[in-house]
Amino acid sequence: MTLLELRDVTVTYRGTAGEVPAVRGVSLDLAAGQALGVAGESGSGKSTLAMALLRLLPRDARVSGEILLDGEDVLTMKWGRLRAVRWASASVVFQGAQHALNPVRRIEDQLAEPLLVHGLATPAAARRKVAELLEQVGMPAWRARGYPHELSGGQRQRVMIAMALACSPRLIIADEPTTALDVMIQAQVLALIRSLIAEHGIGMIMISHDLSVLASMCDRLAVMYAGRVVESGPSHEVFQDARHPYSRALAAAFPTVGDPASRMAPKGLGGDPPDPRHLPTGCSFHPRCQVSLPSCASREVELWPAGGGPAPHTAACVRVLPETAGAQGEHGEEPGAHGEEPGARGAVSGRPVEEVQ
Ligand SMILES: Nc1ncnc2c1ncn2[C@@H]1O[C@H](COP(=O)(O)OP(=O)(O)OP(=O)(O)O)[C@@H](O)[C@H]1O
């Protein structure tokens, strides 16, 4: 059953620095109980997309498209309904969220708050639930009486995960949930998140710049570049057999979890992501692409079937189009003659696909 459907979601910031098209026409689906990882470099639009899901964007952001949570469009929901949906249906764990705890309130009061605000428990039942939540995240119940400053960073992030679980949501949005933690604690917190979502059948959207972490945590991956999804498919396929050159570079830029050899020589990705206010023409990735074709400078390709397996796998690259597969690139990596690729028509050709996950 589909838990979350994004249809052509576009977010533009209209600030003093001009219009910033941060997210451009993203369509993705998430099945109930499934984990989807959204990867991309800094500035690719991941956090903007995550915030848009629960309308948490600043006032200068304009959002269009559809964000259907259990079939209801978050973007057109009345304010009262949106308040109920936040926490109770979907909750968020942000990067460095542990700093969001109020330093002068006891842990138990902060953990009980969403339950009491949403009328989901009496004060006595909320207290029992708090003890249960702390145990679920591997902390003793007596910690409830303490204050945030008595906890380590990892413990505070565990409290935030407990808070996200408090109202038994069907969806958790985790935006770089472990970035502020040291490596050992990161691994523990990631393992905790993985076991909790599996145990409770919670759907998750996890945002990270680290494709290897996402591949180890999620069923499917979507790779964003300059505000667009450029590849989407089963985690193992996207991580080990990426079809978009950007996803391949991103996968090579990080060591593989559990593979000491890859840790020795992670390959960097050259150049910088584009300024969204001044995107290159054609494919936004073409100035950094090692296998671009001449027409990539003027041609932006829609997501197109790219995987060999049974699960949907799509990539927005001219290389996956049947008429250009095998053509030689500007850098000469592919066999064949250099020059204009066969079938290039100066625009998106053929039938693009809707994302189905
Ligand atoms: N409030 C804002 N006003 C104007 N532009 C913004 C605002 N917030 C983000 N942006 C711009 O939108 C683009 C996408 O930013 P976003 O934070 O969503 O990317 P990201 O992939 O999450 O990056 P990071 O990993 O660094 O958080 C960037 O160019 C960013 O500068």
The ligand as an SDF file (V2000), in Angstrom:
LIG
                    3D

 31 33  0  0  0  0  0  0  0  0999 V2000
   15.4720   29.7710    2.9730 N   0  0  0  0  0  0  0  0  0  0  0  0
   16.1000   29.7500    1.8040 C   0  0  0  0  0  0  0  0  0  0  0  0
   16.0740   30.8120    0.9680 N   0  0  0  0  0  0  0  0  0  0  0  0
   16.7020   30.7830   -0.2300 C   0  0  0  0  0  0  0  0  0  0  0  0
   17.3870   29.7080   -0.6910 N   0  0  0  0  0  0  0  0  0  0  0  0
   17.4580   28.6320    0.0980 C   0  0  0  0  0  0  0  0  0  0  0  0
   16.8330   28.5850    1.3890 C   0  0  0  0  0  0  0  0  0  0  0  0
   17.0780   27.3610    1.9350 N   0  0  0  0  0  0  0  0  0  0  0  0
   17.8130   26.6790    1.0350 C   0  0  0  0  0  0  0  0  0  0  0  0
   18.0510   27.4450   -0.0580 N   0  0  0  0  0  0  0  0  0  0  0  0
   18.7850   27.0470   -1.2720 C   0  0  0  0  0  0  0  0  0  0  0  0
   18.0900   25.9590   -1.8700 O   0  0  0  0  0  0  0  0  0  0  0  0
   19.0010   25.0250   -2.4190 C   0  0  0  0  0  0  0  0  0  0  0  0
   18.7330   23.6440   -1.8160 C   0  0  0  0  0  0  0  0  0  0  0  0
   19.0730   23.7020   -0.4370 O   0  0  0  0  0  0  0  0  0  0  0  0
   18.8530   22.4510    0.5520 P   0  0  0  0  0  0  0  0  0  0  0  0
   19.2540   22.8800    1.9260 O   0  0  0  0  0  0  0  0  0  0  0  0
   17.4930   21.9220    0.3650 O   0  0  0  0  0  0  0  0  0  0  0  0
   19.9010   21.4180   -0.0380 O   0  0  0  0  0  0  0  0  0  0  0  0
   20.4970   20.1120    0.6580 P   0  0  0  0  0  0  0  0  0  0  0  0
   20.7060   19.1310   -0.4330 O   0  0  0  0  0  0  0  0  0  0  0  0
   19.6370   19.6900    1.7920 O   0  0  0  0  0  0  0  0  0  0  0  0
   21.8790   20.6510    1.1930 O   0  0  0  0  0  0  0  0  0  0  0  0
   22.6080   20.2870    2.5990 P   0  0  0  0  0  0  0  0  0  0  0  0
   23.0120   18.8490    2.4980 O   0  0  0  0  0  0  0  0  0  0  0  0
   23.7690   21.2350    2.6230 O   0  0  0  0  0  0  0  0  0  0  0  0
   21.5940   20.5520    3.6820 O   0  0  0  0  0  0  0  0  0  0  0  0
   20.3970   25.5630   -2.1090 C   0  0  0  0  0  0  0  0  0  0  0  0
   20.8660   26.2650   -3.2310 O   0  0  0  0  0  0  0  0  0  0  0  0
   20.1580   26.5080   -0.9520 C   0  0  0  0  0  0  0  0  0  0  0  0
   21.1190   27.5610   -0.9600 O   0  0  0  0  0  0  0  0  0  0  0  0
  1  2  1  0
  2  3  1  0
  2  7  2  0
  3  4  2  0
  4  5  1  0
  5  6  2  0
  6  7  1  0
  6 10  1  0
  7  8  1  0
  8  9  2  0
  9 10  1  0
 10 11  1  0
 11 12  1  0
 11 30  1  0
 12 13  1  0
 13 14  1  0
 13 28  1  0
 14 15  1  0
 15 16  1  0
 16 17  2  0
 16 18  1  0
 16 19  1  0
 19 20  1  0
 20 21  2  0
 20 22  1  0
 20 23  1  0
 23 24  1  0
 24 25  2  0
 24 26  1  0
 24 27  1  0
 28 29  1  0
 28 30  1  0
 30 31  1  0
M  END
$$$$
